[in-house]
Amino acid sequence: MVGGNISSEKIDLLVYGPNKPIVDNGFSDQFVLHPFETRADLDRLNPAVAAKIRGAAVTYSTVRCDGKMMALLPKLESSLPSASATTTSTPITRASITLS
C-alpha cells in the first residue's frame, strides 16, 4: 500500500466521563473502548490496559483531564477535545502533552 501503514487492529481508546451513545455507537467499530465515568473509576484502571491505551475521549466538560490522569496512560498519542459534538467525524489529531 502506498502512502502509509494502515493497521487492521483496533486502537484502545479511553472514554472518560458519562456514557454517551454517540461515542459508543460512533467509535466502537474503530476502537476498543475503555469507559470510565468518574475519577474513582479511573483510579481502578488496570496498568496492563493503561499501557495499551493510545487515545482518549472526554465526554463531559466538568470531567478533569489533567496531567495526573494523562500520566496513567504512558502510550497516549491523541485525544478528542470533546465527545459531546453532534457528529463522530471529528478527526483525531496528534497532541503534544506537557505534564506538570
Biopython code that builds the backbone (N, CA, C, O; Angstrom):
import numpy as np
from Bio.PDB.StructureBuilder import StructureBuilder

atoms = [
    (1, "MET", "N", (0.846, -1.178, 0.000)),
    (1, "MET", "CA", (0.000, 0.000, 0.000)),
    (1, "MET", "C", (0.888, 1.236, 0.000)),
    (1, "MET", "O", (1.828, 1.345, 0.787)),
    (2, "VAL", "N", (0.581, 2.139, -0.875)),
    (2, "VAL", "CA", (1.332, 3.377, -0.990)),
    (2, "VAL", "C", (0.740, 4.419, -0.053)),
    (2, "VAL", "O", (-0.481, 4.531, 0.056)),
    (3, "GLY", "N", (1.585, 5.177, 0.619)),
    (3, "GLY", "CA", (1.115, 6.308, 1.389)),
    (3, "GLY", "C", (0.934, 6.076, 2.868)),
    (3, "GLY", "O", (0.500, 6.987, 3.574)),
    (4, "GLY", "N", (1.242, 4.918, 3.358)),
    (4, "GLY", "CA", (1.120, 4.744, 4.801)),
    (4, "GLY", "C", (0.940, 3.297, 5.202)),
    (4, "GLY", "O", (0.766, 2.402, 4.374)),
    (5, "ASN", "N", (0.988, 3.108, 6.493)),
    (5, "ASN", "CA", (0.837, 1.779, 7.070)),
    (5, "ASN", "C", (-0.473, 1.759, 7.847)),
    (5, "ASN", "O", (-0.553, 2.292, 8.953)),
    (6, "ILE", "N", (-1.496, 1.144, 7.268)),
    (6, "ILE", "CA", (-2.795, 1.087, 7.924)),
    (6, "ILE", "C", (-2.945, -0.276, 8.580)),
    (6, "ILE", "O", (-2.842, -1.310, 7.920)),
    (7, "SER", "N", (-3.186, -0.268, 9.867)),
    (7, "SER", "CA", (-3.326, -1.498, 10.625)),
    (7, "SER", "C", (-4.792, -1.872, 10.723)),
    (7, "SER", "O", (-5.661, -1.004, 10.809)),
    (8, "SER", "N", (-5.060, -3.176, 10.711)),
    (8, "SER", "CA", (-6.432, -3.646, 10.875)),
    (8, "SER", "C", (-6.775, -3.798, 12.352)),
    (8, "SER", "O", (-7.922, -4.085, 12.694)),
    (9, "GLU", "N", (-5.801, -3.611, 13.222)),
    (9, "GLU", "CA", (-6.052, -3.714, 14.659)),
    (9, "GLU", "C", (-6.735, -2.460, 15.168)),
    (9, "GLU", "O", (-6.418, -1.347, 14.748)),
    (10, "LYS", "N", (-7.676, -2.655, 16.080)),
    (10, "LYS", "CA", (-8.348, -1.516, 16.696)),
    (10, "LYS", "C", (-7.427, -0.864, 17.724)),
    (10, "LYS", "O", (-6.662, -1.546, 18.407)),
    (11, "ILE", "N", (-7.508, 0.450, 17.826)),
    (11, "ILE", "CA", (-6.739, 1.218, 18.796)),
    (11, "ILE", "C", (-7.536, 1.295, 20.092)),
    (11, "ILE", "O", (-8.752, 1.485, 20.065)),
    (12, "ASP", "N", (-6.855, 1.148, 21.222)),
    (12, "ASP", "CA", (-7.502, 1.256, 22.529)),
    (12, "ASP", "C", (-7.746, 2.723, 22.842)),
    (12, "ASP", "O", (-6.836, 3.548, 22.755)),
    (13, "LEU", "N", (-8.993, 3.041, 23.210)),
    (13, "LEU", "CA", (-9.411, 4.414, 23.457)),
    (13, "LEU", "C", (-10.057, 4.515, 24.835)),
    (13, "LEU", "O", (-11.020, 3.806, 25.128)),
    (14, "LEU", "N", (-9.526, 5.394, 25.676)),
    (14, "LEU", "CA", (-10.133, 5.675, 26.973)),
    (14, "LEU", "C", (-11.299, 6.622, 26.745)),
    (14, "LEU", "O", (-11.144, 7.659, 26.100)),
    (15, "VAL", "N", (-12.464, 6.271, 27.269)),
    (15, "VAL", "CA", (-13.629, 7.147, 27.225)),
    (15, "VAL", "C", (-13.865, 7.585, 28.655)),
    (15, "VAL", "O", (-14.244, 6.780, 29.506)),
    (16, "TYR", "N", (-13.640, 8.865, 28.918)),
    (16, "TYR", "CA", (-13.644, 9.394, 30.282)),
    (16, "TYR", "C", (-14.798, 10.354, 30.460)),
    (16, "TYR", "O", (-14.860, 11.396, 29.807)),
    (17, "GLY", "N", (-15.711, 10.000, 31.346)),
    (17, "GLY", "CA", (-16.876, 10.819, 31.621)),
    (17, "GLY", "C", (-18.148, 10.002, 31.443)),
    (17, "GLY", "O", (-18.086, 8.799, 31.191)),
    (18, "PRO", "N", (-19.293, 10.646, 31.571)),
    (18, "PRO", "CA", (-20.566, 9.937, 31.443)),
    (18, "PRO", "C", (-20.714, 9.269, 30.080)),
    (18, "PRO", "O", (-20.198, 9.755, 29.074)),
    (19, "ASN", "N", (-21.424, 8.152, 30.067)),
    (19, "ASN", "CA", (-21.674, 7.400, 28.850)),
    (19, "ASN", "C", (-22.430, 8.260, 27.835)),
    (19, "ASN", "O", (-23.400, 8.934, 28.181)),
    (20, "LYS", "N", (-21.982, 8.228, 26.594)),
    (20, "LYS", "CA", (-22.637, 8.951, 25.503)),
    (20, "LYS", "C", (-22.856, 7.974, 24.351)),
    (20, "LYS", "O", (-21.886, 7.441, 23.813)),
    (21, "PRO", "N", (-24.105, 7.727, 23.960)),
    (21, "PRO", "CA", (-24.369, 6.805, 22.849)),
    (21, "PRO", "C", (-23.628, 7.182, 21.566)),
    (21, "PRO", "O", (-23.236, 6.298, 20.805)),
    (22, "ILE", "N", (-23.429, 8.480, 21.312)),
    (22, "ILE", "CA", (-22.724, 8.891, 20.104)),
    (22, "ILE", "C", (-21.295, 8.350, 20.086)),
    (22, "ILE", "O", (-20.764, 8.033, 19.021)),
    (23, "VAL", "N", (-20.675, 8.243, 21.253)),
    (23, "VAL", "CA", (-19.318, 7.694, 21.343)),
    (23, "VAL", "C", (-19.368, 6.183, 21.196)),
    (23, "VAL", "O", (-18.629, 5.608, 20.397)),
    (24, "ASP", "N", (-20.241, 5.538, 21.967)),
    (24, "ASP", "CA", (-20.352, 4.078, 21.905)),
    (24, "ASP", "C", (-20.654, 3.601, 20.488)),
    (24, "ASP", "O", (-20.022, 2.667, 19.995)),
    (25, "ASN", "N", (-21.607, 4.232, 19.846)),
    (25, "ASN", "CA", (-22.027, 3.809, 18.508)),
    (25, "ASN", "C", (-21.071, 4.277, 17.416)),
    (25, "ASN", "O", (-20.870, 3.582, 16.420)),
    (26, "GLY", "N", (-20.489, 5.443, 17.602)),
    (26, "GLY", "CA", (-19.648, 6.004, 16.559)),
    (26, "GLY", "C", (-18.212, 5.532, 16.554)),
    (26, "GLY", "O", (-17.555, 5.562, 15.514)),
    (27, "PHE", "N", (-17.710, 5.094, 17.703)),
    (27, "PHE", "CA", (-16.304, 4.713, 17.788)),
    (27, "PHE", "C", (-16.057, 3.221, 17.981)),
    (27, "PHE", "O", (-14.936, 2.756, 17.777)),
    (28, "SER", "N", (-17.078, 2.464, 18.369)),
    (28, "SER", "CA", (-16.847, 1.062, 18.721)),
    (28, "SER", "C", (-16.389, 0.210, 17.546)),
    (28, "SER", "O", (-15.757, -0.826, 17.752)),
    (29, "ASP", "N", (-16.693, 0.620, 16.322)),
    (29, "ASP", "CA", (-16.227, -0.159, 15.177)),
    (29, "ASP", "C", (-14.762, 0.114, 14.854)),
    (29, "ASP", "O", (-14.125, -0.695, 14.179)),
    (30, "GLN", "N", (-14.219, 1.226, 15.316)),
    (30, "GLN", "CA", (-12.840, 1.603, 15.014)),
    (30, "GLN", "C", (-11.885, 1.463, 16.191)),
    (30, "GLN", "O", (-10.669, 1.389, 16.010)),
    (31, "PHE", "N", (-12.448, 1.426, 17.409)),
    (31, "PHE", "CA", (-11.622, 1.438, 18.615)),
    (31, "PHE", "C", (-12.114, 0.404, 19.622)),
    (31, "PHE", "O", (-13.280, 0.011, 19.610)),
    (32, "VAL", "N", (-11.206, -0.026, 20.490)),
    (32, "VAL", "CA", (-11.573, -0.801, 21.676)),
    (32, "VAL", "C", (-11.829, 0.243, 22.756)),
    (32, "VAL", "O", (-10.905, 0.930, 23.192)),
    (33, "LEU", "N", (-13.079, 0.361, 23.185)),
    (33, "LEU", "CA", (-13.455, 1.396, 24.149)),
    (33, "LEU", "C", (-13.250, 0.916, 25.575)),
    (33, "LEU", "O", (-13.624, -0.203, 25.927)),
    (34, "HIS", "N", (-12.652, 1.774, 26.392)),
    (34, "HIS", "CA", (-12.448, 1.514, 27.820)),
    (34, "HIS", "C", (-13.132, 2.657, 28.575)),
    (34, "HIS", "O", (-12.517, 3.695, 28.821)),
    (35, "PRO", "N", (-14.414, 2.463, 28.945)),
    (35, "PRO", "CA", (-15.162, 3.549, 29.579)),
    (35, "PRO", "C", (-14.896, 3.673, 31.076)),
    (35, "PRO", "O", (-14.879, 2.682, 31.805)),
    (36, "PHE", "N", (-14.690, 4.905, 31.514)),
    (36, "PHE", "CA", (-14.510, 5.231, 32.926)),
    (36, "PHE", "C", (-15.281, 6.510, 33.182)),
    (36, "PHE", "O", (-14.929, 7.566, 32.656)),
    (37, "GLU", "N", (-16.330, 6.426, 33.988)),
    (37, "GLU", "CA", (-17.213, 7.568, 34.170)),
    (37, "GLU", "C", (-16.671, 8.606, 35.146)),
    (37, "GLU", "O", (-16.856, 9.804, 34.930)),
    (38, "THR", "N", (-16.006, 8.174, 36.214)),
    (38, "THR", "CA", (-15.541, 9.102, 37.247)),
    (38, "THR", "C", (-14.052, 8.909, 37.507)),
    (38, "THR", "O", (-13.437, 7.953, 37.036)),
    (39, "ARG", "N", (-13.496, 9.839, 38.265)),
    (39, "ARG", "CA", (-12.083, 9.709, 38.649)),
    (39, "ARG", "C", (-11.880, 8.457, 39.488)),
    (39, "ARG", "O", (-10.857, 7.788, 39.344)),
    (40, "ALA", "N", (-12.832, 8.120, 40.367)),
    (40, "ALA", "CA", (-12.724, 6.899, 41.179)),
    (40, "ALA", "C", (-12.676, 5.660, 40.282)),
    (40, "ALA", "O", (-11.936, 4.717, 40.560)),
    (41, "ASP", "N", (-13.465, 5.667, 39.209)),
    (41, "ASP", "CA", (-13.410, 4.556, 38.255)),
    (41, "ASP", "C", (-12.033, 4.498, 37.599)),
    (41, "ASP", "O", (-11.444, 3.426, 37.459)),
    (42, "LEU", "N", (-11.535, 5.651, 37.205)),
    (42, "LEU", "CA", (-10.245, 5.713, 36.528)),
    (42, "LEU", "C", (-9.105, 5.261, 37.432)),
    (42, "LEU", "O", (-8.120, 4.698, 36.955)),
    (43, "ASP", "N", (-9.232, 5.503, 38.735)),
    (43, "ASP", "CA", (-8.200, 5.061, 39.677)),
    (43, "ASP", "C", (-8.082, 3.537, 39.727)),
    (43, "ASP", "O", (-7.072, 3.006, 40.189)),
    (44, "ARG", "N", (-9.111, 2.838, 39.251)),
    (44, "ARG", "CA", (-9.077, 1.373, 39.214)),
    (44, "ARG", "C", (-8.604, 0.827, 37.867)),
    (44, "ARG", "O", (-8.708, -0.373, 37.610)),
    (45, "LEU", "N", (-8.094, 1.694, 37.022)),
    (45, "LEU", "CA", (-7.611, 1.283, 35.707)),
    (45, "LEU", "C", (-6.459, 0.300, 35.858)),
    (45, "LEU", "O", (-5.465, 0.590, 36.523)),
    (46, "ASN", "N", (-6.602, -0.857, 35.238)),
    (46, "ASN", "CA", (-5.576, -1.895, 35.259)),
    (46, "ASN", "C", (-4.341, -1.382, 34.504)),
    (46, "ASN", "O", (-4.472, -0.904, 33.377)),
    (47, "PRO", "N", (-3.144, -1.474, 35.105)),
    (47, "PRO", "CA", (-1.929, -0.982, 34.435)),
    (47, "PRO", "C", (-1.670, -1.635, 33.077)),
    (47, "PRO", "O", (-1.138, -0.987, 32.176)),
    (48, "ALA", "N", (-2.037, -2.899, 32.918)),
    (48, "ALA", "CA", (-1.846, -3.566, 31.622)),
    (48, "ALA", "C", (-2.738, -2.943, 30.550)),
    (48, "ALA", "O", (-2.327, -2.804, 29.397)),
    (49, "VAL", "N", (-3.944, -2.575, 30.928)),
    (49, "VAL", "CA", (-4.855, -1.904, 29.996)),
    (49, "VAL", "C", (-4.351, -0.488, 29.723)),
    (49, "VAL", "O", (-4.345, -0.040, 28.577)),
    (50, "ALA", "N", (-3.934, 0.208, 30.764)),
    (50, "ALA", "CA", (-3.425, 1.575, 30.611)),
    (50, "ALA", "C", (-2.255, 1.618, 29.632)),
    (50, "ALA", "O", (-2.104, 2.586, 28.886)),
    (51, "ALA", "N", (-1.443, 0.591, 29.632)),
    (51, "ALA", "CA", (-0.267, 0.547, 28.757)),
    (51, "ALA", "C", (-0.647, 0.405, 27.286)),
    (51, "ALA", "O", (0.178, 0.675, 26.414)),
    (52, "LYS", "N", (-1.869, -0.011, 26.995)),
    (52, "LYS", "CA", (-2.316, -0.183, 25.612)),
    (52, "LYS", "C", (-3.086, 1.014, 25.078)),
    (52, "LYS", "O", (-3.244, 1.139, 23.864)),
    (53, "ILE", "N", (-3.567, 1.890, 25.936)),
    (53, "ILE", "CA", (-4.420, 2.997, 25.517)),
    (53, "ILE", "C", (-3.607, 4.054, 24.784)),
    (53, "ILE", "O", (-2.619, 4.570, 25.307)),
    (54, "ARG", "N", (-4.044, 4.373, 23.548)),
    (54, "ARG", "CA", (-3.323, 5.345, 22.724)),
    (54, "ARG", "C", (-4.116, 6.615, 22.467)),
    (54, "ARG", "O", (-3.577, 7.584, 21.931)),
    (55, "GLY", "N", (-5.385, 6.621, 22.842)),
    (55, "GLY", "CA", (-6.205, 7.806, 22.613)),
    (55, "GLY", "C", (-7.207, 7.976, 23.733)),
    (55, "GLY", "O", (-7.473, 7.041, 24.489)),
    (56, "ALA", "N", (-7.766, 9.180, 23.841)),
    (56, "ALA", "CA", (-8.739, 9.458, 24.893)),
    (56, "ALA", "C", (-9.832, 10.372, 24.351)),
    (56, "ALA", "O", (-9.581, 11.264, 23.541)),
    (57, "ALA", "N", (-11.051, 10.123, 24.820)),
    (57, "ALA", "CA", (-12.188, 10.988, 24.514)),
    (57, "ALA", "C", (-12.824, 11.374, 25.836)),
    (57, "ALA", "O", (-13.181, 10.507, 26.633)),
    (58, "VAL", "N", (-12.966, 12.661, 26.072)),
    (58, "VAL", "CA", (-13.616, 13.160, 27.284)),
    (58, "VAL", "C", (-15.038, 13.527, 26.894)),
    (58, "VAL", "O", (-15.251, 14.318, 25.975)),
    (59, "THR", "N", (-16.024, 12.945, 27.603)),
    (59, "THR", "CA", (-17.413, 13.105, 27.179)),
    (59, "THR", "C", (-18.161, 14.233, 27.874)),
    (59, "THR", "O", (-19.305, 14.512, 27.517)),
    (60, "TYR", "N", (-17.556, 14.882, 28.847)),
    (60, "TYR", "CA", (-18.257, 15.949, 29.558)),
    (60, "TYR", "C", (-17.249, 16.974, 30.043)),
    (60, "TYR", "O", (-16.163, 16.615, 30.497)),
    (61, "SER", "N", (-17.601, 18.236, 29.951)),
    (61, "SER", "CA", (-16.639, 19.300, 30.221)),
    (61, "SER", "C", (-16.227, 19.434, 31.686)),
    (61, "SER", "O", (-15.188, 20.031, 31.969)),
    (62, "THR", "N", (-16.999, 18.902, 32.617)),
    (62, "THR", "CA", (-16.616, 19.030, 34.025)),
    (62, "THR", "C", (-15.705, 17.900, 34.497)),
    (62, "THR", "O", (-15.244, 17.918, 35.638)),
    (63, "VAL", "N", (-15.443, 16.926, 33.642)),
    (63, "VAL", "CA", (-14.518, 15.840, 33.990)),
    (63, "VAL", "C", (-13.108, 16.347, 33.742)),
    (63, "VAL", "O", (-12.778, 16.773, 32.635)),
    (64, "ARG", "N", (-12.274, 16.300, 34.782)),
    (64, "ARG", "CA", (-10.913, 16.832, 34.665)),
    (64, "ARG", "C", (-9.998, 15.851, 33.943)),
    (64, "ARG", "O", (-9.843, 14.700, 34.351)),
    (65, "CYS", "N", (-9.408, 16.327, 32.883)),
    (65, "CYS", "CA", (-8.423, 15.553, 32.129)),
    (65, "CYS", "C", (-7.090, 16.267, 32.322)),
    (65, "CYS", "O", (-6.635, 17.012, 31.455)),
    (66, "ASP", "N", (-6.471, 16.021, 33.484)),
    (66, "ASP", "CA", (-5.267, 16.756, 33.857)),
    (66, "ASP", "C", (-4.010, 15.905, 33.674)),
    (66, "ASP", "O", (-4.074, 14.765, 33.214)),
    (67, "GLY", "N", (-2.890, 16.474, 34.036)),
    (67, "GLY", "CA", (-1.615, 15.776, 33.901)),
    (67, "GLY", "C", (-1.549, 14.494, 34.691)),
    (67, "GLY", "O", (-0.947, 13.520, 34.240)),
    (68, "LYS", "N", (-2.161, 14.472, 35.873)),
    (68, "LYS", "CA", (-2.163, 13.260, 36.695)),
    (68, "LYS", "C", (-2.914, 12.133, 35.985)),
    (68, "LYS", "O", (-2.479, 10.982, 36.004)),
    (69, "MET", "N", (-4.043, 12.472, 35.359)),
    (69, "MET", "CA", (-4.798, 11.469, 34.629)),
    (69, "MET", "C", (-4.018, 10.974, 33.417)),
    (69, "MET", "O", (-3.951, 9.773, 33.156)),
    (70, "MET", "N", (-3.434, 11.907, 32.684)),
    (70, "MET", "CA", (-2.689, 11.513, 31.488)),
    (70, "MET", "C", (-1.425, 10.733, 31.830)),
    (70, "MET", "O", (-0.963, 9.924, 31.025)),
    (71, "ALA", "N", (-0.867, 10.960, 32.995)),
    (71, "ALA", "CA", (0.329, 10.214, 33.412)),
    (71, "ALA", "C", (0.015, 8.726, 33.583)),
    (71, "ALA", "O", (0.921, 7.895, 33.529)),
    (72, "LEU", "N", (-1.252, 8.385, 33.786)),
    (72, "LEU", "CA", (-1.650, 6.978, 33.888)),
    (72, "LEU", "C", (-1.570, 6.265, 32.546)),
    (72, "LEU", "O", (-1.612, 5.036, 32.492)),
    (73, "LEU", "N", (-1.456, 7.018, 31.477)),
    (73, "LEU", "CA", (-1.532, 6.477, 30.118)),
    (73, "LEU", "C", (-0.212, 6.711, 29.379)),
    (73, "LEU", "O", (-0.084, 7.689, 28.642)),
    (74, "PRO", "N", (0.761, 5.833, 29.568)),
    (74, "PRO", "CA", (2.101, 6.077, 29.021)),
    (74, "PRO", "C", (2.175, 6.105, 27.496)),
    (74, "PRO", "O", (3.115, 6.683, 26.950)),
    (75, "LYS", "N", (1.226, 5.505, 26.794)),
    (75, "LYS", "CA", (1.269, 5.470, 25.330)),
    (75, "LYS", "C", (0.272, 6.427, 24.683)),
    (75, "LYS", "O", (0.001, 6.332, 23.486)),
    (76, "LEU", "N", (-0.273, 7.352, 25.479)),
    (76, "LEU", "CA", (-1.259, 8.287, 24.956)),
    (76, "LEU", "C", (-0.643, 9.122, 23.839)),
    (76, "LEU", "O", (0.361, 9.806, 24.037)),
    (77, "GLU", "N", (-1.264, 9.055, 22.658)),
    (77, "GLU", "CA", (-0.797, 9.806, 21.492)),
    (77, "GLU", "C", (-1.771, 10.911, 21.117)),
    (77, "GLU", "O", (-1.364, 11.960, 20.619)),
    (78, "SER", "N", (-3.052, 10.677, 21.355)),
    (78, "SER", "CA", (-4.080, 11.562, 20.836)),
    (78, "SER", "C", (-5.195, 11.730, 21.838)),
    (78, "SER", "O", (-5.376, 10.902, 22.731)),
    (79, "SER", "N", (-5.927, 12.784, 21.688)),
    (79, "SER", "CA", (-7.125, 12.970, 22.489)),
    (79, "SER", "C", (-8.163, 13.686, 21.653)),
    (79, "SER", "O", (-7.830, 14.472, 20.766)),
    (80, "LEU", "N", (-9.424, 13.409, 21.943)),
    (80, "LEU", "CA", (-10.516, 14.121, 21.299)),
    (80, "LEU", "C", (-10.903, 15.251, 22.227)),
    (80, "LEU", "O", (-11.107, 15.017, 23.418)),
    (81, "PRO", "N", (-11.011, 16.456, 21.729)),
    (81, "PRO", "CA", (-11.302, 17.584, 22.609)),
    (81, "PRO", "C", (-12.633, 17.470, 23.317)),
    (81, "PRO", "O", (-12.751, 17.883, 24.471)),
    (82, "SER", "N", (-13.634, 16.923, 22.663)),
    (82, "SER", "CA", (-14.933, 16.753, 23.293)),
    (82, "SER", "C", (-15.724, 15.745, 22.503)),
    (82, "SER", "O", (-15.820, 15.836, 21.279)),
    (83, "ALA", "N", (-16.293, 14.780, 23.201)),
    (83, "ALA", "CA", (-17.121, 13.786, 22.532)),
    (83, "ALA", "C", (-18.584, 14.163, 22.638)),
    (83, "ALA", "O", (-19.456, 13.323, 22.417)),
    (84, "SER", "N", (-18.864, 15.395, 22.967)),
    (84, "SER", "CA", (-20.254, 15.825, 23.073)),
    (84, "SER", "C", (-20.729, 16.490, 21.789)),
    (84, "SER", "O", (-21.839, 17.019, 21.737)),
    (85, "ALA", "N", (-19.914, 16.467, 20.774)),
    (85, "ALA", "CA", (-20.295, 17.062, 19.499)),
    (85, "ALA", "C", (-21.439, 16.268, 18.870)),
    (85, "ALA", "O", (-21.726, 15.147, 19.287)),
    (86, "THR", "N", (-22.072, 16.841, 17.890)),
    (86, "THR", "CA", (-23.208, 16.179, 17.261)),
    (86, "THR", "C", (-22.783, 15.251, 16.141)),
    (86, "THR", "O", (-23.633, 14.649, 15.485)),
    (87, "THR", "N", (-21.506, 15.123, 15.912)),
    (87, "THR", "CA", (-21.029, 14.237, 14.867)),
    (87, "THR", "C", (-19.843, 13.437, 15.363)),
    (87, "THR", "O", (-19.149, 13.851, 16.291)),
    (88, "THR", "N", (-19.610, 12.289, 14.742)),
    (88, "THR", "CA", (-18.449, 11.472, 15.108)),
    (88, "THR", "C", (-17.342, 11.626, 14.071)),
    (88, "THR", "O", (-16.398, 10.835, 14.052)),
    (89, "SER", "N", (-17.445, 12.627, 13.217)),
    (89, "SER", "CA", (-16.444, 12.797, 12.176)),
    (89, "SER", "C", (-15.256, 13.632, 12.623)),
    (89, "SER", "O", (-14.403, 13.972, 11.802)),
    (90, "THR", "N", (-15.180, 13.973, 13.907)),
    (90, "THR", "CA", (-14.061, 14.753, 14.422)),
    (90, "THR", "C", (-12.774, 13.961, 14.238)),
    (90, "THR", "O", (-12.660, 12.855, 14.765)),
    (91, "PRO", "N", (-11.802, 14.497, 13.504)),
    (91, "PRO", "CA", (-10.559, 13.749, 13.318)),
    (91, "PRO", "C", (-9.734, 13.716, 14.598)),
    (91, "PRO", "O", (-9.733, 14.665, 15.381)),
    (92, "ILE", "N", (-9.045, 12.621, 14.789)),
    (92, "ILE", "CA", (-8.129, 12.525, 15.924)),
    (92, "ILE", "C", (-6.799, 13.107, 15.465)),
    (92, "ILE", "O", (-6.257, 12.717, 14.431)),
    (93, "THR", "N", (-6.293, 14.032, 16.241)),
    (93, "THR", "CA", (-5.041, 14.690, 15.884)),
    (93, "THR", "C", (-3.991, 14.407, 16.935)),
    (93, "THR", "O", (-4.319, 14.205, 18.104)),
    (94, "ARG", "N", (-2.760, 14.390, 16.540)),
    (94, "ARG", "CA", (-1.674, 14.219, 17.495)),
    (94, "ARG", "C", (-1.663, 15.395, 18.447)),
    (94, "ARG", "O", (-1.886, 16.540, 18.055)),
    (95, "ALA", "N", (-1.401, 15.091, 19.697)),
    (95, "ALA", "CA", (-1.376, 16.154, 20.707)),
    (95, "ALA", "C", (-0.023, 16.168, 21.390)),
    (95, "ALA", "O", (0.531, 15.118, 21.715)),
    (96, "SER", "N", (0.496, 17.341, 21.601)),
    (96, "SER", "CA", (1.706, 17.497, 22.383)),
    (96, "SER", "C", (1.254, 17.785, 23.823)),
    (96, "SER", "O", (0.628, 18.811, 24.088)),
    (97, "ILE", "N", (1.569, 16.894, 24.724)),
    (97, "ILE", "CA", (1.077, 16.992, 26.088)),
    (97, "ILE", "C", (2.224, 17.311, 27.030)),
    (97, "ILE", "O", (3.221, 16.590, 27.070)),
    (98, "THR", "N", (2.085, 18.379, 27.780)),
    (98, "THR", "CA", (3.063, 18.734, 28.784)),
    (98, "THR", "C", (2.471, 18.406, 30.151)),
    (98, "THR", "O", (1.426, 18.938, 30.526)),
    (99, "LEU", "N", (3.140, 17.533, 30.888)),
    (99, "LEU", "CA", (2.679, 17.153, 32.212)),
    (99, "LEU", "C", (3.386, 17.998, 33.253)),
    (99, "LEU", "O", (4.608, 18.146, 33.218)),
    (100, "SER", "N", (2.621, 18.549, 34.176)),
    (100, "SER", "CA", (3.230, 19.391, 35.208)),
    (100, "SER", "C", (3.471, 18.599, 36.473)),
    (100, "SER", "O", (3.978, 19.142, 37.454)),
]
sb = StructureBuilder()
sb.init_structure("model")
sb.init_model(0)
sb.init_chain("A")
sb.init_seg("    ")
for serial, (resi, resn, name, xyz) in enumerate(atoms, 1):
    if name == "N":
        sb.init_residue(resn, " ", resi, " ")
    sb.init_atom(name, np.array(xyz, "f"), 0.0, 1.0, " ", f" {name:<3s}", serial, name[0])
structure = sb.get_structure()
